[in-house]
Amino acid sequence: MTHPTHHDLIVGLRARDPHVIEWLYTTYARRLYASILRRLGDPDLAFDLHHEVFARLIERAPTFEDRGVPVGAWLFRVARDLVVDVLRHPQRTVSLTGTTVTDTSSDLDSLFIAESERQTLYVALQRLPDQYRQVLLLHDQYQLALPDIAHQLGRSQEATKTLLYRAVLALRKQMQVLSTDSSTLTPPMA
């Protein structure tokens, strides 16, 4: 199946067209799994959540509401929500892989460092122009492919590629500025 239009995807989803669902799976499955795995670090759990995303897609397909958001973005939002739910309620999951006892103090240090980096990234993103922030979020948060981002922004692929490149450079510059001037950030626990 060639790249269907947004309208064709919505119509196909509502009809539970197997070709549309197959296209969505082959297009987004690997990126969804990688995104979930990166956030959880557990391959088995990532695999389960990855399948849960598509189960929800099929379950909700007949009543899918078109809000103008790409279906791929919706899939990544569902994945993010599932990951957040697992992280909020870790006792709901049981890992079948072998567990080891580790020193939790280094884990806490890692958490504080990660929170600090997340906060720095947030501030840096807020300082970017809207068009840079938008292209970065579509690319990194929603993990859309370049043609999908170009379509979403109403730009050519070359213009989108250039915009993404400039956005990455601007973000790096902001991160460097913020790392040298840490007084603009509040402590993670403040």
Protein Blocks (a to p, Z undefined) as FASTA:
>chain_A
ZZddfklmmmmmmnopaklmmmmmmmmmmmmmmmmmmmnopaklmmmmmmmmmmmmmmmm
mmoccehiafklmmmmmmmmmmmmmmmmmmlpccfbdcddddfklmmmmmmmmmmmmmmm
mmmmmmpcfklmmmmmmmmmnopafklmmmmnopafklmmmmmmmmmmmmmmmmmmmmmm
mmlpccfkZZ
